[in-house]
Amino acid sequence: MCRPLVLVTLLTVASGFVTPHHSSRFSATTTSLFEAKINGKIDLDSAKVVNQEQLCVGDKKVYCRCWKSETFPLCDGAHVAHNKEKGDNVGPLILTAEMKQDEISPVDAKPSDDTTKQSVLGKLKSMFGVKKDKVSDGLTTKERLAKMGLSALLSYGWVSNMSYAVTLSLSWYGFSKKTGLSPLAPGQWKPFLAVYAGFYVFNNIIRPLRFGASVVVSKYFDNFVGYIQDKTQLSRKWSIAVVVFLANVLGTFTAMGLGVSLAAAAAGVPIFPPKV
C-alpha cells in the first residue's frame, strides 16, 4: 500500500538536487514512468479489468500476466514472444485447487487396500458417468468435461479413438477367425459390421472408464502442447493444432492400421483377399 507513496516522496526529494538545466528532462521522464500503460489491448473501454473465476478441487488454470494473451485472462503463451522481443522474463500465474489437509478425514487420509479397490470404479462412475442426470456439483458429464479445459477434451478424443481402434481390431480378428475370410472379401462387409456392432455397444458401456482415462492422460496432452510451443515458438493455437494432428489424426490411423494388421496375422487371414 505504501510503496507508491514512498517512491513519489523519494522522487520529490531527489528533484531538489537536480539542476535547473536537467529538471525539465527529469520531470518528463518521471511523468512518462507513471503514465506508462501495461494493458494495451484487453477490454480498453472498461474503467478497470476485473475477472472472477471459481476453481473446484482438482482444477488447474494458467493465467496471463503479460496482458497480451488472446484468451485473457487465461495464458496462451504470448509471453514467450514478448520475452524474446523485449528481453523480459514475464511468466504465467498457475493456480491449482487442492483439498486442505484439515478437510481430509482420517478414513480418507489412510484408506485400506480393499476400500481403495472397491471405490475407484465407483468414483469414476460418479464423476464421469454416462447418465444425463446432474452429478453432485450440478454439472452433466459433458459440462464437467468441458469445464476441465481443452486438454481434457483432446485427451478424451484420443482415448476414444484408441478404444475404437481396439474394438475394430478385435472385431476383425473374431470375424476372420470364425469365417476364415477377410471382411474385405466380396459380400463379407455387412456380416462384419454386425460383429463390430456388438463390440461397439460394449465400448459404449465402458464409457465411464474412458472418461476416467482421459482425466489421467489430459496432463500429458497439456505438457505435449507446451513442449511443441517451446520447441517451435508457435502460438498456443497452432501448437494445439499440431498435437491434434499428431495424436488424434495420425495416431488414430496408425493404431487402426497396426491393430488390423495384428488381428489379420493372428487369425491367419490376409487383410486383402487374393484376386481370383
C-alpha positions as a printed Julia matrix, in Angstrom:
276×3 Matrix{Float64}:
   0.0     0.0     0.0
   2.81    2.42    0.83
   5.29    1.76   -1.94
   3.89    4.28   -4.48
   3.83    6.99   -1.82
   7.43    6.26   -0.83
   8.5     6.31   -4.48
   6.85    9.7    -5.1
   8.45   11.13   -1.94
  11.91    9.94   -2.96
  11.5    11.38   -6.44
  10.32   14.72   -4.98
  13.3    14.95   -2.65
  15.66   13.98   -5.43
  14.25   16.66   -7.7
  15.54   19.31   -5.31
  19.09   18.28   -6.1
  18.6    18.36   -9.87
  19.97   21.37  -11.62
  17.51   23.61  -13.49
  19.15   22.53  -16.73
  18.06   18.93  -16.19
  14.85   19.47  -14.25
  12.58   19.53  -17.31
  14.06   16.27  -18.64
  13.75   14.66  -15.21
  10.12   15.78  -14.93
   9.27   14.39  -18.37
  10.93   11.08  -17.54
   9.06   10.85  -14.24
   5.77   11.64  -15.93
   6.29    9.02  -18.66
   7.2     6.48  -15.98
   3.9     6.89  -14.16
   1.81    7.27  -17.33
   3.14    4.08  -18.98
   0.32    1.59  -19.66
   0.68   -2.1   -19.05
  -2.54   -3.11  -20.75
  -2.64   -2.17  -24.4
  -5.4    -4.42  -25.77
  -7.63   -6.06  -23.14
 -11.11   -4.52  -22.6
  -9.84   -0.96  -23.02
 -13.32    0.55  -22.71
 -13.64   -0.53  -19.07
 -12.5     1.58  -16.15
 -10.65   -1.46  -14.84
 -10.34   -5.06  -15.98
 -11.73   -7.49  -13.42
 -12.01  -11.26  -13.9
 -13.53  -13.63  -11.38
 -13.38  -17.41  -11.65
 -14.09  -20.27   -9.28
 -11.76  -23.26   -9.01
 -13.0   -26.64   -7.85
 -10.85  -29.25   -6.14
  -8.56  -30.76   -8.74
  -8.74  -27.79  -11.13
  -5.6   -26.27  -12.64
  -5.61  -22.98  -14.55
  -2.82  -20.9   -16.08
  -3.43  -17.15  -16.08
  -1.83  -14.46  -18.24
   0.38  -11.8   -16.62
   1.76  -10.14  -19.76
  -1.6    -8.7   -20.89
  -1.05  -10.0   -24.42
  -2.94  -13.28  -24.39
  -5.68  -13.8   -26.96
  -7.51  -15.96  -24.39
  -7.17  -13.49  -21.49
  -7.36  -13.99  -18.54
  -6.02  -17.44  -19.44
  -2.49  -17.74  -20.79
  -1.95  -18.69  -24.43
   1.84  -18.48  -24.36
   2.05  -14.93  -25.73
   4.66  -14.11  -23.07
   7.2   -16.26  -24.94
   7.27  -13.89  -27.92
   7.09  -10.86  -25.58
  10.12  -12.01  -23.57
  12.08  -12.71  -26.73
  11.27   -9.3   -28.19
  11.67   -7.18  -25.04
  14.27   -9.19  -23.12
  11.71   -9.57  -20.35
  11.09  -12.54  -18.06
   7.3   -12.47  -17.68
   5.59  -15.78  -16.98
   2.07  -17.03  -16.22
   0.34  -17.48  -12.88
  -0.51  -21.17  -12.34
  -3.24  -21.98   -9.82
  -4.29  -25.39   -8.6
  -7.1   -26.21   -6.19
  -6.3   -28.9    -3.67
  -8.2   -30.15   -0.67
  -6.94  -28.73    2.6
  -5.29  -31.2     4.94
  -7.75  -30.38    7.74
 -10.65  -31.21    5.4
  -9.41  -34.77    4.91
 -10.87  -37.19    7.39
  -8.65  -39.93    8.9
 -10.56  -42.52    6.86
  -9.89  -40.64    3.62
  -6.29  -39.98    4.53
  -5.42  -43.63    5.1
  -7.77  -45.87    3.13
  -7.36  -49.59    3.26
  -6.45  -51.54    0.12
  -9.89  -53.14    0.0
 -11.63  -49.79    0.29
  -9.45  -48.32   -2.45
 -10.13  -51.2    -4.82
 -13.85  -51.01   -4.23
 -14.12  -47.24   -4.52
 -12.05  -46.47   -7.63
 -14.66  -47.64  -10.13
 -17.45  -46.09   -8.09
 -15.68  -42.73   -8.02
 -15.1   -42.85  -11.77
 -18.74  -43.65  -12.41
 -19.95  -40.91  -10.1
 -17.6   -38.31  -11.6
 -17.77  -39.28  -15.26
 -20.86  -41.46  -15.58
 -22.81  -41.62  -18.84
 -26.09  -40.66  -17.19
 -27.52  -37.29  -18.11
 -28.58  -36.63  -14.56
 -26.83  -33.84  -12.71
 -23.99  -35.01  -10.5
 -23.19  -33.56   -7.09
 -21.67  -30.35   -8.48
 -24.7   -29.68  -10.68
 -22.98  -30.49  -14.0
 -23.66  -33.14  -16.59
 -20.88  -35.34  -17.89
 -20.28  -33.19  -20.97
 -20.39  -29.98  -18.94
 -17.9   -31.37  -16.44
 -15.53  -32.44  -19.23
 -15.78  -29.04  -20.91
 -15.08  -27.34  -17.59
 -11.83  -29.27  -17.25
 -10.45  -27.48  -20.29
  -9.13  -28.16  -23.76
  -6.55  -30.72  -22.65
  -9.29  -32.94  -21.22
 -11.28  -32.69  -24.45
  -8.23  -33.58  -26.54
  -7.32  -36.48  -24.3
 -10.89  -37.8   -24.32
 -10.9   -37.71  -28.12
  -7.61  -39.59  -28.23
  -8.7   -42.18  -25.64
 -11.98  -42.74  -27.52
 -10.16  -43.13  -30.84
  -7.76  -45.67  -29.33
 -10.69  -47.51  -27.81
 -12.47  -47.77  -31.15
  -9.22  -48.84  -32.83
  -9.01  -51.74  -30.37
 -12.71  -52.51  -30.98
 -12.1   -52.63  -34.73
  -9.1   -54.91  -34.29
 -10.96  -57.34  -32.02
 -13.91  -57.42  -34.41
 -11.6   -58.07  -37.33
  -9.86  -60.91  -35.53
 -13.11  -62.53  -34.36
 -14.74  -62.36  -37.78
 -11.67  -63.62  -39.69
 -11.01  -66.41  -37.18
 -14.61  -67.64  -37.34
 -15.21  -67.38  -41.08
 -11.7   -67.77  -42.45
 -12.38  -64.72  -44.62
 -11.32  -61.11  -44.59
 -14.06  -58.51  -44.0
 -12.89  -57.02  -47.31
 -13.79  -60.2   -49.2
 -16.82  -59.9   -51.51
 -20.1   -59.99  -49.57
 -18.44  -60.04  -46.12
 -18.61  -56.4   -45.12
 -22.18  -56.4   -43.8
 -21.67  -59.57  -41.69
 -18.51  -57.99  -40.32
 -20.41  -54.83  -39.35
 -22.83  -56.99  -37.35
 -19.87  -58.34  -35.35
 -18.44  -54.85  -34.94
 -21.81  -53.57  -33.67
 -21.6   -55.91  -30.68
 -18.15  -54.61  -29.73
 -19.36  -51.05  -30.34
 -22.14  -51.48  -27.78
 -19.65  -52.83  -25.27
 -17.39  -49.88  -25.97
 -20.21  -47.5   -25.04
 -20.88  -49.42  -21.82
 -17.31  -48.76  -20.65
 -17.56  -45.05  -21.43
 -17.07  -44.1   -17.74
 -13.67  -45.77  -17.89
 -12.81  -43.73  -20.99
 -13.7   -40.56  -19.12
 -11.51  -41.61  -16.22
  -8.62  -42.45  -18.53
  -8.94  -39.09  -20.28
  -8.53  -37.3   -16.95
  -5.3   -39.19  -16.32
  -3.99  -38.55  -19.84
  -5.01  -34.86  -20.01
  -1.94  -33.62  -18.15
   0.3   -35.32  -20.71
  -1.58  -33.57  -23.53
  -1.12  -30.26  -21.73
   2.61  -30.96  -21.38
   2.79  -32.02  -25.05
   1.2   -28.75  -26.18
   3.67  -26.8   -24.03
   6.58  -28.81  -25.42
   5.56  -28.12  -29.03
   5.09  -24.45  -28.19
   8.53  -24.13  -26.58
  10.38  -26.04  -29.32
   8.69  -24.44  -32.33
   7.85  -20.97  -30.93
   4.36  -21.41  -32.37
   1.36  -19.82  -30.71
  -0.69  -22.0   -28.4
  -3.45  -22.22  -31.02
  -1.1   -23.67  -33.64
   0.63  -25.89  -31.09
  -2.75  -27.39  -30.23
  -3.41  -27.95  -33.95
  -0.09  -29.83  -34.26
  -0.94  -32.01  -31.26
  -4.41  -32.77  -32.66
  -2.89  -33.83  -35.98
  -0.13  -35.95  -34.46
  -2.14  -37.64  -31.71
  -5.8   -37.61  -32.74
  -5.41  -37.95  -36.52
  -2.08  -39.55  -37.36
  -2.04  -41.56  -34.14
  -5.56  -42.9   -34.72
  -4.89  -44.1   -38.27
  -1.6   -45.65  -37.16
  -3.32  -47.5   -34.31
  -6.1   -48.74  -36.61
  -3.65  -49.92  -39.27
  -1.4   -51.64  -36.76
  -4.35  -53.23  -34.94
  -5.95  -54.63  -38.1
  -2.57  -55.95  -39.28
  -2.0   -57.77  -35.99
  -5.58  -59.1   -36.0
  -5.22  -60.45  -39.54
  -1.86  -62.03  -38.72
  -3.24  -63.65  -35.55
  -6.25  -65.02  -37.44
  -4.09  -66.26  -40.29
  -6.23  -64.46  -42.87
  -4.71  -61.74  -45.09
  -6.32  -58.3   -44.95
  -6.78  -58.1   -48.7
  -8.3   -61.24  -50.23
  -6.27  -62.73  -53.1
  -7.51  -61.95  -56.57
  -9.03  -64.92  -58.36
